């Protein structure tokens, strides 16, 4: 979960322009309305792209981890079998 929050904070909100905050403050809109109607909708597309890259990385690493897990499981089973 920390990687997802890093993705949204680092990539998504990096594109935030301070002019939006100043402009919506001049229009007397609250901070909540500014973020919910402007900032967050603009931050979602770059963040989704980063999450897609993260998902591809997970799919690439999963087969390698399963092979390591099976090899370690067989080694442990052989070690326990040789003790008894």
Secondary structure in CASP SS format (residue, H / E / C, confidence):
PFRMAT SS
TARGET T0000
AUTHOR 0000-0000-0000
METHOD secondary structure of the structure
MODEL  1
X C 1.00
X H 1.00
X H 1.00
X H 1.00
X H 1.00
X H 1.00
X H 1.00
X H 1.00
X H 1.00
X H 1.00
X H 1.00
X H 1.00
X H 1.00
X H 1.00
X H 1.00
X C 1.00
X C 1.00
X H 1.00
X H 1.00
X H 1.00
X H 1.00
X H 1.00
X H 1.00
X H 1.00
X H 1.00
X H 1.00
X C 1.00
X C 1.00
X C 1.00
X C 1.00
X H 1.00
X H 1.00
X H 1.00
X H 1.00
X H 1.00
X H 1.00
X H 1.00
X H 1.00
X H 1.00
X H 1.00
X H 1.00
X H 1.00
X H 1.00
X H 1.00
X H 1.00
X H 1.00
X H 1.00
X H 1.00
X H 1.00
X H 1.00
X H 1.00
X H 1.00
X H 1.00
X H 1.00
X H 1.00
X H 1.00
X H 1.00
X H 1.00
X H 1.00
X H 1.00
X H 1.00
X H 1.00
X H 1.00
X H 1.00
X H 1.00
X H 1.00
X H 1.00
X H 1.00
X H 1.00
X H 1.00
X H 1.00
X H 1.00
X H 1.00
X H 1.00
X H 1.00
X H 1.00
X H 1.00
X H 1.00
X H 1.00
X H 1.00
X H 1.00
X H 1.00
X H 1.00
X C 1.00
END
